[in-house]
Amino acid sequence: MTGWFKTASRLPGFLFALTCFALTAAGGCSDGTKPAQLPGTGEARRIVALAPSLAELVFAAGAGEYLVGTVEYSDFPPPAQIVPRVGNAFRVDLERLTQLQPDLVLVWGSGNPADMQLRLKELGFPVLTLEPRSLEDVAKHVRLVGRFAGTQNIADAAATAYSDSLAETFASYAAEPSQKVFFQISADPWFTVNGEHVISRIIGRCGGINVFADADVLAPSVSLEAIIAADPDVIVAAVARRGQTDWQQQWQRFDRVSAVRNQQLVGIESDKISRSGLRLADGARQLCSALAGFREAGS
């Protein structure tokens, strides 16, 4: 594979972050052998974010000017592209990180390797672990970053706008879950999400039923045979850009699958559905709108 999602052809490595690391509990901020003191409210002035989604959260909280380091593929908003890199989601240049003298290091609980997180804590870096396990957690994390950075008014306004947008979307497209949905992270190998994943929660709120909700891991690998046997009514794929359709061509030879036979295949921009940032509100609206359109067409 050459990217986070094969269909996206971008973000190499992040597919592995999504699929290979166990979900960890949030809040393990300073439990290493050399505990570090987290900054107080309004005191974080040198922040490092070790995932693109975390960099987004910092900017959303109005603290972008305090972001002194991040990792590869942090590309949104545009100012994030010029923030110095300290490595990637799996490997951090500790010398470079030390030189930046961060007073707050944001890590992604299930995306950054556990041994890397432990090492950062052992070395005394002030680590705050964030693990969004629900749509609501994203807003909570924006507010939290805002409190640390002293930009709480901006963070609160952004979080409220995000929550209001989600509420409006789910109210507008409210429906009893009825459509069987397969969410495609990648093809050959095939990866999807289970019922604990934020994406699956969006599917449910949009009136869909995740056909692999009962899988044991957050982002399981599944066989093509299992997908065909599940016979989804709708196939949703994460794509690099809106309107990308090449992935749909791969499905056309499987017209025994209801979604293919009825041409109910939709691509959602990967950054708006797979990154745990405020753009999830846009991704949710795209997904809900698509499912509603298919329901109306079939009624």
N, C-alpha and C positions, 0 to 999 in steps of 0.2 A: 504494500500500500504506500502511496505517496502523500497521503494527507490525513488530516483528522478524520474526515469522511472521504471515502473513495470518490463519491460523487462530487465532493467539493474541491478536490485536488489542492488542498491548502491545509495549514496548521498541522504539519507533521508532528507526530508524537502525542497529540492530545487525545486521539482515539484511544491510545493505550492508557492515558490518565483516566479516561472515562470507563474503561473496561477492566483494567488490571489491578486497581487498588481498592481495597476494602473500604467501605464507608466508615468513617471514624466520627466519633462524637465531637461536637463543637465545644470550644471553651478551654481546651488544654493550653493555657497561655504561658505558664512558667513552671512546668513540672520537671525540667531537666536537672542535671546535677549542679548547675550553676545558675540558679533562678535569676531572672532579670526583672527589674521593675518596669512595668508598663507605664507609659506617660500618663499624667493626669488629664482631666478634662481640659481641652483647649491647648494642650502642650505639645502635641505631635507636629513637628515641623520638618522632619526628615523621614518620609515614609517610603518603604520599599514594598512592592506588591509582586508576589511570586506566581501570578497567573494573570492572563489577559482579562478575565472577568473581574478580578480584584482591582486591576488598574482602572477598569471602567467604573467600579464602585467608588473609587477615590475621586475621580472626576465628577461623578454624579453627586457626590457629597459636597462639592464645591471646594475640594482640597487638592485639586490638580497641581497647584503651584508648589505644594509640599511633597509631591511625588518625585523622589530623587533617583529611583531605580525600579526597574521592572524586568520582565523576561521577554524572550522572543515571542513574536506574533501578537504583542500588545499593540493593536492598531486602531483602537477606537476609544474615545474620540480622536480626531487627527492629531492633536497635540501629544497624545500618548506615543506617537511614532518616533518622537525625538527624545524621549526619556532614555537615559543610559540603561543598557542591558547588563544584567549580572549573571546571565546564563539562560537556562530554559526551565520548564516545569519540573525536570527530573534532576538537573545538575546545576548547582550554583557555584560561581567563582567566589569562594569565601574571602580571598584576599581583596577582591574588588568590592564585595559587600562590606567588609570591614572599613575600607577606605571611604565609603559613603557615610559612615557613622550614623546609621539609622536609629531613630528613637522609637520606631514602630515597624515591625516586619509582618506583613499580612501573608498568611499561607492558606492554601486550599486543602482542607482536611483530607478529602478522598482523592485529590489530584496530585499533590506533591507527595513523593515517597515518604513513608513513615520514618525511615532511617535518616533521611535528610532533615525532616522536621526535628527529630530528636537531637541531631548533631547541632542544629542552630541553637536549640535551647541549652545544650551542654556548653556551648561557647559563649553563652550569656547574652545572646541577641534577644531583644524584647519582642517575643513572638505572640501574635494573636491569631488563633486558628478560627477560620470561618468555614462553615459547612452548611450551605443552604439546603434544607431538606423539604422545604415547602415554598410556594410562591410568596407567602407572607414573610419568610425569613429574609428574602432579598431586600425588602423594605426595611426590616429591622437592622440589617447589616449596614445599609446606607446611613441610617440614623446613628448607628454605633460609631462608624468612621467619622461622621460629622461631630460627634461629641469629643472624640479624641483630638480632632484637628481644630476644634473651635469654630466650626462652620455649621453649627447645628441648624440655624435658621434655613440655610440653603438646602441642607440634607433633608430636613423635615418636609420642606416644600416639595422636593423631588420625590421623596418616598410617598407622600400623600397623592401626588399626581399619578404616580405609578399604580397605587392601590385603587384610586378612583377609576383609572382607565380599565384595570382588570375587572372591577365590579361592574362597570358599564358593559363591557364585552360579555361577561357571563350572564348578565341580566338580559341583554339583547338576544343572545343565542341560547337561552336556557332550553334544555330538552332532556327528556329521560334518556339515559345511555342506551343506545340501541344499535349503533353501527360498529361492527367489528373492525378494528383498526390495527394495521401493522405499521410500526414506525421504523423506518429504515435508516440506520446510522451509516451503514456501508454495505456493499455487495461483494461477495466472493473474496474474503469471508463475509458472511452475513452477521451483522450485529444489530441489536435492538435494545430496548429498555424494559425493565420490569415495573411492577406496580408501585414501587417505592420511589421511582425517579420523578423529578419535577415535571418532565415531559409527559409522563403517564398521567399525572394529576391534571395537566392541562387538557389532555385528551378526554378524560372523564368529565371535566367541567364543560367541555364543548359537545357533550352528548355521544362520545365514543367509548368503546370498550377495548382496552389494550389486549390483544390476543395472547400476549406473552406476559401478562401481569403476574402470573404465578411463578415465574422463573426465580431461581434462588439468588442470583447475583444481580447487581444494579444494572449492568449492561451486558447481557449474555450473548454468547455466540450461538446462533441457531442454524439449523440446516435448511436448505431450500425445500426439502421434502416436508419439514415441519411447517414451514410457511404455507406451502400449498395445502397441506392437510388442515391448517387453521382456517383456510378459505376466507381471508379478510374481505370485508365489503369495501374498504378504503385502504390504500397504501399511501403513507405520508413519508417523504424522504427529505432529509436535510441536504440542502444544495448550496453551492457557493453564491449563487445570485438568483434573484427572483426571475422566473421565466425559463430557467434552465430545464431542458427536456430530454437530454441525451439518456439520462438514467431510465426514463420511461420506455425507451426503445428496447432496453434489455428485457423488459417484462412482456413484450408483445407476443412472444412465443408461448406464454403460459396463460392462454385465454380460458383455461378451465378454472382459473381463479376469478372469483366474482368481481373483484376490484378491477382486474384487467379487462374482463369481458364487458363490463359496464363503463370502462374508461374513467374510473374514479381513482385517479392517481394525482397527487398534488405535491409540489415541492415547496418547502418553507426554508427561507434563508437560515443557514445553519447558525450564524452569529445571533440571530433573534430567537432561536428556539433552544440552543444548546449551551450558550453562555449564561451563567446565572447573574444577569445584570438587569437593569431597568428596561432594556429592549425586549425582555420576555413579554412585556405587555403588547408589543407590536406582533411578536410571533404568535401569541395566543389569539389575537384578533384574526390574523391570517388563517390559523388553523380552524377556529370556530366558524369563520365565514365560509371556508371550503366545505366543512362538514354540513353546514346548514344548506348550502347550495345543492349538495348531493341529495340531502333529504328531500328538498323541495322538488328536485328533478324526478325523484322516485315516487313521489306521492300522487 
